[in-house]
Amino acid sequence: MQLAVWDTYIDRTDGKTMHFDILVPSTLTDEQTVIGFGRDYLRTKPFVTHLLSTHHCRFCHLGKATEEIIDSIEMKGYAILEMENCT
């Protein structure tokens, strides 16, 4: 499966900036759907962030999915790659 990688940075209310990628099938190009996936992910966090918008999340590049990512996409429609200040 080919992935679209959406690079995402959003400020937390504690002053830290989160950095994570939203991974979706490359055939999914609707920005609002991708932003919705990011909002779903942020609701699982124990801290508060600013409202996620297209200002915070941009298509970055295409990549190839691992089995773990494919499993997540098949279950939820997306996968998240946490990079900075996500815990």
C-alpha positions as CSV (number, residue, x, y, z in Angstrom):
1,M,0.0,0.0,0.0
2,Q,1.3,3.5,-0.9
3,L,0.8,6.1,1.9
4,A,0.3,9.8,1.9
5,V,2.2,11.3,4.8
6,W,0.7,14.5,6.4
7,D,3.2,16.3,8.5
8,T,1.5,17.8,11.6
9,Y,2.7,20.3,14.2
10,I,0.3,21.6,16.9
11,D,0.8,23.5,20.1
12,R,-0.2,22.0,23.4
13,T,-1.6,24.4,26.1
14,D,1.4,23.5,28.3
15,G,3.7,25.3,25.8
16,K,5.1,22.2,24.0
17,T,4.7,21.6,20.3
18,M,3.6,18.2,19.2
19,H,4.9,16.7,15.9
20,F,3.3,13.7,14.4
21,D,2.5,12.3,11.0
22,I,-1.0,11.2,9.9
23,L,-0.6,8.3,7.5
24,V,-3.5,7.6,5.1
25,P,-3.8,5.7,1.8
26,S,-2.4,7.8,-1.1
27,T,-5.9,7.7,-2.7
28,L,-7.3,9.8,0.1
29,T,-6.8,13.4,-0.8
30,D,-9.5,15.2,1.1
31,E,-7.8,17.5,3.7
32,Q,-10.8,17.7,6.0
33,T,-11.0,13.9,6.3
34,V,-7.3,13.9,7.2
35,I,-7.8,16.7,9.7
36,G,-10.6,14.7,11.2
37,F,-8.3,11.8,11.7
38,G,-5.8,14.1,13.5
39,R,-8.6,15.4,15.8
40,D,-9.6,11.8,16.6
41,Y,-6.0,11.0,17.6
42,L,-5.7,14.2,19.7
43,R,-8.8,13.3,21.7
44,T,-7.0,10.2,22.9
45,K,-4.3,12.4,24.6
46,P,-4.5,13.4,28.3
47,F,-3.4,17.0,27.6
48,V,-5.1,19.8,25.7
49,T,-4.0,21.2,22.3
50,H,-5.1,24.0,20.2
51,L,-7.7,23.2,17.5
52,L,-6.2,21.3,14.6
53,S,-6.6,22.9,11.2
54,T,-5.1,22.8,7.7
55,H,-2.6,25.4,9.0
56,H,-1.0,22.7,11.2
57,C,-1.2,19.7,8.9
58,R,0.2,19.5,5.4
59,F,0.7,16.8,2.8
60,C,4.4,16.0,2.9
61,H,5.3,13.0,0.7
62,L,4.3,9.5,-0.4
63,G,5.8,6.4,1.3
64,K,5.3,2.6,1.6
65,A,3.2,1.1,4.4
66,T,4.5,-1.5,6.9
67,E,2.1,-4.3,8.0
68,E,1.5,-2.5,11.3
69,I,0.5,0.7,9.5
70,I,-1.7,-1.3,7.0
71,D,-3.5,-3.0,10.0
72,S,-4.2,0.4,11.6
73,I,-5.5,1.9,8.4
74,E,-7.7,-1.1,7.8
75,M,-9.1,-0.7,11.3
76,K,-9.4,3.1,11.7
77,G,-8.8,4.5,8.2
78,Y,-5.4,6.1,9.3
79,A,-2.3,5.5,11.3
80,I,-0.2,8.0,13.4
81,L,3.6,8.2,13.6
82,E,4.4,10.0,16.8
83,M,7.6,12.1,16.7
84,E,7.8,14.8,19.4
85,N,5.9,15.6,22.6
86,C,3.1,13.2,21.9
87,T,3.1,11.6,25.3
